[in-house]
Amino acid sequence: MKKLLFLVGSFSILTTPVSTIVSCGGKSNTLRIAFVPSRNATDILKTVKPLEEKLKNKLKEKDSSFNKNVEITAATNYEAAGDSMKKGKSDLAFLPINTYESYRGDIKEDGTYSKAGILLVSSRESLAAESNFEEFKTNGKFDDAKAKAESNGDNLAKLSKNYDQIIENILKDEDSFNKEKLTEKLYNKDEKVSYYRSYIYANKKFIKDTLGEEDFRSKENAKKLIKKASEDKKLSLGGSPTSSASVLYPLLWMKEHLGLDNNELKNIYENKYKQASYTDAAEKVSNGTVELAVGYADIRYDINDPTKMKDAYKNTQTIGASRGIPNDGIMYSRETVDETLANNLRESFLELVADKANSEIFDIYSHKGYVGVGSKTSIEYEKEQDQIITDNLKSISIIQDLLKEITS
């Protein structure tokens, strides 16, 4: 699943005049980076601001003739970030794979795409609930590929229960509950993963009022919760139809695991409570403004206010989880970024993310590292990564087609 710079005439961007943005284009003296709004735009900009100067200095080390400033801004939505990158009005964009796929253009003879390319793919620390989950192990060891490929709804319901059990154990000692302790228990720093997934978060009072003491993770009861929240117009989904964790994969989970048909999914999407960001969704499902919310694990963790974050963990539970979503990454525009600059950018980001002093910047999207080109050529690397994306998206094509029908 995340957001900075997008410059495109057909969308409004924060408070920057469109005419100023469009006039810059790809030939300006500014390297523009777009971040998608998985969090509050102000929080994103404040956190990643140091990246502007750090990246500029790294690029000058690689090429003494590099004389551009680096500018970062938060896009109003995922599509705006993707569209501006496609048109060359931003040079780079931090994007989930589904947004990238929608704007990468047409496939070329060499297997890459005409409008955009993959600079780097992110890696993340595994959730302890996932790396310790028996169904995700092979010969007693966590298997990243097995975990990513899991699509059995019953196993994913068990995973959800496993996840909640870890949270409950942390909350037993409320007086010592803090982000440091949460980080230590929630994540496994020894395991890096190539995926993330969307969890379905439910307000505990809503669960009890609707089901009493019944098993809320059973298929039929989970379906009751989804339908009730949708009828109440309190099922929070993202506003961007290409968002992996806030729209596409949760709807796929509803179809595959709960057996909802296209008409039911259409009603759910049209009746959704549109979340402003993942942290907005986490706060609202905690305080009961919405009854269900969806998002990566863990949207509650990213709430800045310690009291509100603690309340969110106390007031909510997960009722299910989607299949694995290939990690997001840094994408680039073929309109403005040539192979030399792309390679310099890859080296620069790999060096920056490896420096612990920059961890707060990259933690905005939970990026702990990047999968680079390695011994491959740029074309071989991009072709391979694009094929992984293409193969994965086959599983959600039916959801994409449904959303196109709804939003057209």
N, C-alpha and C positions, 0 to 999 in steps of 0.2 A: 500495500500500500500504500504524494504527499506533496514545487510550489512557489517559485519566486517570480521570475520576471516574465511577463508576457506583454508583447506590444503589438496590438492588432487593432485596425481601424473599426472593425465591426463589433468590438467589445469595449466596455469601459473598464479602465484600470485604476483602481483606487482613486486618487485625486489628480493623476497626471493627465494633462490634456492629450487627447488622441492625436492632434496635429503634430505635437512635439514628438511623439513616439514614432509616428509613421515617417516623418521626415528623416529620421536617423538611419533606418534601413540597415542592411548587413554590411555596408561599406563604411560605416561610421568609425569613429575612433573609440568605440565602446563595445566591449564584449558583454552581451546581455544574457542573464541566466533567469529562467522562470521556475518558480516553485509552485506546486499545486497546494490549495488551501485545506490540508488535512487538519490543521489547527487554526487558531485565530491568526489572521494575517499580521497583526502587530507583533505577536509573540514570535512568529517565524522570522520576521525582518530583524527584530532585536537580536535574536539568537545567531543568525547567520551573517550579520553585518560584517564581522571580522574576516569572513571568507573573501570579501572583495579585495582587500589589500594583500592578503596571504596568497591568493591565487595569482594575482598580478605579479607579485615578486617571484613566485615559482616559475611562471611562464617567461619572465625576463631572464631567469637563470638558464632556461632551455634555449632561448633565442634572444640574443641581445638586441635584435631589431624590433622585438615586440614592444609596442608603445601605446597599447590600448588601456583604458580604464576598465575595470570590471564593475558592472552594475547589477544589483539583485533587487527583484521586486516580487510581490505575491500576486498571482493571477486570481481573478474573481472566481474561476472554476477550472476544472480539469480540461474541458474542451478548449477554452481560451488559450491555455498554456500550450496544448498540442497544436492548435491552429497557428499560433504565432511562430512556433518552431518550424512548422511545415513551410510557412511563407518566408522564413528567413528574417522575421522581425524580432525574434530572439534567437540566440546562437545555440544555447543549451537549455534543456529543461529536465528537471527531476520528475519523472513520470512513472505511474504504474503501467504495466505491460499492455493493458487493454486500451488505455488512452493512446499510447504509442502506436499500437497496431492500427488504430483508426486513422492515424495521420502520417503513417510512414510512406504512403504513396504506392506506386506499382512496383512489382518485382522486376528486377533487371536480369540480364542474361547471367551475371555472375552470382545470382542468388541473394544479393542485397536489394535494398529498396531505394526508390528514386528521390524521395523528399527528405527522409531522415535516416539516421543511423544510430547504432548502439555504441555509446562511448564506453560504458562500464556497467556491469550488473552487480548489485549490492549483495553482501552477505550479512547475516544477523546472528546474534546469540540465540540459541534455542531456548524455548520455554522449558523449564524443568518438568512441567506436566507432560510435555511431549517427548523429551529425551528419556524420561523414566517410564514411559508408557509401554507395557509389555508387547502390545500389538504392533509397535513400531520398531521392534528389535529383531535382528537377525544374528543367530548364534550368540545371543546374550548382549549384543551391542546395538546401540541406536543406529538405525538405517535411515539416512536422510531421504533417499529415493523412495523407500517404502512409506515413510510418513507423508511425503508430498503426494504420493499417488493414491493414498487412502480415500475411498469415496463411500464406504459402507456407513450408512447413517447410524446404525446401532453402535458400531465401534466409535464413531465420532461423538455419540451421546455419552459413551463411557469416558471418552477423553474430556468432555465437558465436566463430567462429575469429578474426574481426577483433578482437573484444574481448580474447581471450586473447593475441593478438599484441602489443597495447598493454601488457598486464601483463608479458609476457616481456621486452619492451624496457626496462621500468622495472627489472625484477629483474636485468638484466645488470650493473648497478652496485649490488650489494647493500650496499656500505658507505654509500652515500648514500641508501638507501631509507628514507623517512620519510613521514608522513602529508601533510605539506605538498607534497612532490614528487608523491605519489600523487594528491592533489587536483588539482594543476596539469595532470597528464597524463590523468587519468581523465575529467574533466569539461570541457565547453565552456561557459564562462560567458557567451559571446555568443549562445548559442541557448537559449531557454526552450521547454519542451515541455509539452503538455497530457496526457501519458500517462507510464506507466512499464511495465515488463514483468517477468515472472518468468524468471529464468535457472535452468538445471538444473546444479548443481555436483557434480562427481565427484572422489573421492579418486584421485590419480594412481596410487598403488600398486594400487588396486582395478581401474583401467582396464588396467594392464599385466598383472596376474595373470589377468584375464578374457579380454583380447583380444590380448595380446602387442603387436606393433607395428602392428596393423591400424588403419584409420581409424575412430576411435571416434565420429565424428559422422555416419557413414553411417546410413541409416535402419535397416538390419538390425542393425548393431552397437549402435546406441543402444538398440534394442529389447532386445538381449541384456543390456545393462547394467541396464536397468530391471527386467527379469524376474529377473535374478540377485540384485539388491539387494533386491527384494521377497521372493524366496524366503528370503533370509538374514535378513529382517525388519530390514534396515538401510537402507531407503529413508525418509528423513525428510520427513514432511509435517506441516502445522499441525494443531492439534487443533480448530480452529474451522471448521466446514463452510461458513461464508460468507466465509472469507478468500480474497481474490482471488489473491494471489501465492503463498500456501503450500498451496493446495488446488485451487481451481476452475480457474485457467488452466493450471497444470501438467498436470492431468488432461485438460483440453481439448487440450493439445499432444500428449499421449500418444494420444488418440483420433484427432485430425485428421492428425498427421504420422506417427505410428508405426502407426496402424491397429489399435490395441487395441480389443477389443469390450467391451461393458458388463460381462460376467462377469470379464474380466481386470482392468478398472478397479476393480470391486468388490473383488476379491482384493487388489489393490494398496493400496486405501484401508484395508481391514480388517487387512492385515499391516504397516501403516506403523509406523515408529518415530516416536512423537509428540514433536515438538520443543517445547521450553519457550518458545523465542523464536527470532528469526532469528539473533541472535548465538550462541545456543546451538547452532543448526544449523550455523553456519559453523565453530565450534570443533570440533564433533564430526565433521564431514566432513573436516576438516583432520587430526585425530589418528586417524582410522580407526574411531572408535566407530560411525559410520554410513558407508555407502559412497556414497550419493547424498543430496543435499539440494536444496531449492528455495527461491527467495525473490527479492526485488527485487535490483537491482544498485546497491550491491553489499553483500551481507550481511557479507562479510569486512571491508569498510571500517569497519564499526561496532563491531568488536572493540576494546575499550578498551586492552587490554594490547598495547603496540607489538610485542613479540616474538611473541606469539600471532597478531597480525594479519599480520605478515610471513610467519610459518610457513604461515598459511592460504593466502596467495597462492602460496607455493612448492609447497604440497602438493596443490593442487586445480586443476582446469580446468573450463570450462563445456562441456557437450556439446549444448546447444540452448537455445532461448529461445521464450517464448510470444508470442502476438500482443499488441498493445498493450492496456493496461488504462487506462481513463480515470482521471485523477488523483483521489485521495481529497480530502476537504475537511472543513470544519467544518459540522456539521449541528445543528439546534436542535429543541427540543420545542415543538409547538404548544400543549401543555398549560400551559406556563409562560411562554413568550416571545411577547409581542405584537409588532406591526409596528414600533412605535416603538423598543422595545428591540432588535429585530433589526437595524434600520437603524443604531442607535448602536453595536451590536456590530460590524457590518460596517466602519463608519468606523474604529473603534478598532483592529481587527485589521489593516486596511490600513495604518494609520499605524505600528503597532508592527512589522510585518514589514518596512517600508521603512527602519526605523532599524537600522543596522549593529550597534549595541550589543546588539540582541536576536537576532542571527543564531544564536547557540548554542541558544536556545530553540526556534526554528523549524526548525533543522537536525535536530532529533530525528526529524522526518519528511521531511527534505530539502525543506521548503517554502521557496522563494525569493521567493514572492509569492502573491497571490491574484487570481483573476478576479472582479471585483465586478459590481455591478448596472449601473454606467455610466449611460447615458441611459435605460435601461429602467425600468419600474416593478418593484417587488419581485415581483409576481405574474408579469409577463412573464419576468423573469430566472429565477425558480424553475421555471416551466413549461418553459422552454427547456432548462434543465439536467436536469430530471427526464426530459424526452423523450430526451435524449442517453443517459442511463443506461438507460432502458427499451429503446431500440434496441440498445444494446451488449449488454445482458443476454440478448437473444434468442439470441446466439451460444453462450451457456453454459447455456441452459435445460435441455439434455439432461443436462448434468453436475449441475445443481442437482436435477433430478428423480431422478437416480440416487442422489444423496446423501440425499435425503429418504427414499427407499426403504430405504437402508442404515441410517439413524439412527433411523427411526421405530419 
